Amino acid sequence: MSDDHTHVQEFFGARAADWDSRFPDDAPAYAAAVAELGLHEGDRVLDAGCGTGRALTPLRAAVGPSGVVVGADLTPAMLQAAARAGRGHEGHLLLADVAALPLRSEALDAVFAAGLIAHLPQPSENLEELARVVRPGGTLALFHPIGRAALAARQGREITPDDLRAEPNLRQLLAGSGWRMTSYVDEDARFLALAVREG
């Protein structure tokens, strides 16, 4: 296992048990972001880096009982917290690295990724892997329940010009990874970038 993986697992593993109670008011933001993915009944969607599975309930509601919802995460403790919260009933919980997903190419209609991009060790290659598992014309949502400035303030740091989530940087990163950005919102209350899988 790489040092990046170990760091991510240690960071999130130590916080998994009380993660939901630390951020109790995020559910409406998650639901609103999922709604913007434009999912349909029967669609197949991945929550990449699902954590405790807070997106699984709105994702299940969007694709209905005939759809497929998969929540993948690298940290066993996060998936255990998702299962304890009953979110395993909303989708299949999968211990997996988003850099090497055990999914067929073009198997999905969409990917939802909350707070993921900052934790990707190789963002370009990792976004290419997400593109691999999505059909051409499928969608990607890169989401965070607060914007870049609010997140930086929470973490006691400044936003720098090389921030991956800055619009020009993210647009270029996505374009080089098989995606075309279609919208970008960075407000205090949310960050949401939507992209379409190029075909």
C-alpha positions in Angstrom: 0.0 0.0 0.0 1.4 3.4 -0.9 2.1 6.1 1.7 -0.7 8.2 0.2 -3.2 5.3 0.9 -1.9 4.8 4.4 -2.2 8.5 5.2 -5.8 8.7 3.8 -6.8 5.6 5.8 -5.2 6.8 9.0 -6.7 10.3 8.6 -10.3 9.1 7.9 -10.1 6.0 10.0 -9.5 8.1 13.1 -12.5 10.3 12.3 -15.0 7.7 11.0 -16.9 7.1 14.2 -18.0 10.7 14.7 -17.8 12.0 11.1 -21.6 12.4 10.7 -22.0 14.1 14.0 -19.3 16.6 13.1 -21.2 17.7 10.0 -24.9 17.2 10.9 -26.3 19.8 8.6 -24.9 18.7 5.3 -27.7 16.5 4.1 -29.6 19.2 2.1 -26.4 20.2 0.3 -25.8 16.6 -0.7 -29.3 16.2 -1.9 -29.2 19.4 -4.0 -25.8 18.3 -5.5 -27.2 14.9 -6.4 -30.2 16.5 -8.0 -27.9 18.4 -10.3 -26.4 15.2 -11.7 -29.6 14.7 -13.6 -29.9 11.0 -12.8 -32.9 8.9 -14.1 -34.7 5.8 -12.9 -32.6 2.8 -13.6 -29.3 4.6 -13.9 -26.0 3.2 -12.5 -24.0 5.5 -10.2 -20.9 5.4 -8.1 -20.3 7.4 -5.0 -16.5 7.6 -5.2 -14.8 8.1 -1.9 -18.2 7.6 -0.3 -17.0 7.9 3.3 -20.0 7.3 5.7 -22.3 7.2 2.7 -24.1 10.5 3.1 -24.8 10.7 -0.6 -26.2 7.1 -0.9 -29.8 8.0 0.2 -30.3 10.8 -2.3 -28.5 8.8 -5.0 -30.9 5.8 -4.4 -33.9 8.1 -4.5 -32.7 9.5 -7.8 -32.2 6.1 -9.6 -35.0 4.3 -7.9 -35.3 0.6 -7.1 -34.2 -0.5 -10.6 -31.0 1.6 -10.5 -27.6 0.6 -9.2 -25.8 2.5 -6.4 -22.3 1.7 -5.4 -20.4 3.4 -2.6 -16.6 2.9 -2.8 -14.1 3.9 -0.2 -10.5 3.2 0.7 -11.1 3.3 4.4 -12.7 0.3 6.1 -13.8 2.3 9.1 -15.7 4.7 6.9 -17.6 1.9 5.3 -18.3 0.3 8.7 -19.8 3.7 9.8 -21.9 3.8 6.6 -23.2 0.3 7.4 -23.9 1.2 11.0 -25.9 4.1 9.8 -28.0 1.8 7.6 -26.7 3.2 4.4 -25.7 -0.2 3.1 -29.4 -0.7 2.3 -29.2 2.2 -0.2 -26.3 0.9 -2.2 -23.6 -1.7 -2.3 -20.6 -0.7 -0.1 -17.3 -1.6 -1.7 -13.8 -1.4 -0.2 -11.9 -0.1 -3.2 -9.3 2.4 -4.4 -10.8 4.9 -6.9 -7.4 4.7 -8.7 -8.1 1.1 -9.7 -11.8 0.4 -9.6 -13.0 -3.3 -9.8 -15.7 -2.2 -12.4 -16.1 -2.8 -16.1 -15.3 0.0 -18.5 -18.3 2.2 -19.3 -20.4 0.4 -16.7 -21.8 3.5 -15.1 -24.0 6.5 -16.0 -22.5 8.8 -13.4 -20.0 9.4 -10.6 -20.6 11.5 -7.5 -17.5 12.5 -5.6 -17.7 14.5 -2.4 -14.5 16.0 -1.0 -12.5 13.5 -3.1 -10.3 15.5 -5.3 -8.1 16.9 -2.6 -7.2 13.3 -1.5 -6.3 11.9 -4.9 -2.6 11.1 -5.1 -2.5 11.4 -8.9 -5.5 13.6 -9.8 -5.1 13.3 -13.6 -4.7 9.5 -13.6 -7.4 9.0 -11.0 -9.9 11.1 -12.9 -9.1 9.1 -16.0 -10.0 6.0 -14.0 -13.3 7.5 -13.1 -13.8 8.3 -16.8 -13.0 4.7 -17.7 -15.9 3.3 -15.8 -18.5 5.9 -17.1 -20.2 5.7 -20.5 -19.6 8.5 -23.0 -22.0 11.3 -22.2 -22.2 10.2 -18.6 -21.6 12.7 -15.8 -19.3 13.5 -12.9 -20.1 15.7 -9.9 -17.1 17.0 -7.8 -18.8 18.3 -4.7 -18.0 19.8 -1.3 -20.7 21.0 1.1 -18.7 24.3 1.6 -16.8 26.4 -0.9 -13.0 26.6 -1.3 -12.6 29.8 0.8 -14.8 28.5 3.7 -12.9 25.2 3.7 -9.5 26.9 3.7 -10.6 29.1 6.6 -11.8 26.0 8.5 -8.5 24.4 7.9 -6.5 27.5 8.8 -4.9 28.0 5.4 -4.9 30.3 2.4 -6.2 29.4 -1.0 -3.2 29.3 -3.4 -3.2 29.8 -7.2 -2.3 26.2 -7.7 -5.4 24.9 -5.9 -6.7 22.0 -8.0 -10.3 23.2 -7.4 -9.7 26.7 -8.9 -11.9 26.9 -12.0 -9.1 27.2 -14.6 -7.0 24.5 -13.0 -9.9 22.1 -12.6 -11.2 22.7 -16.1 -7.7 21.9 -17.5 -7.3 18.9 -15.3 -10.7 17.5 -16.3 -10.1 18.1 -20.0 -6.9 16.2 -19.8 -8.6 13.3 -18.1 -11.5 12.5 -20.4 -14.0 15.0 -19.0 -15.5 18.3 -20.2 -16.6 20.7 -17.4 -20.2 21.9 -17.9 -20.7 24.0 -14.8 -18.8 25.4 -11.8 -20.0 26.9 -8.6 -17.8 27.9 -5.7 -19.8 29.7 -3.0 -19.5 29.8 0.8 -22.3 27.2 1.1 -21.1 24.7 -1.6 -18.6 23.7 -4.2 -19.9 21.8 -7.2 -18.3 21.2 -10.6 -20.1 19.1 -13.1 -18.5 17.4 -16.1 -19.5 15.2 -19.0 -17.5 12.1 -20.1 -16.1 12.8 -23.5 -16.8 10.1 -26.0 
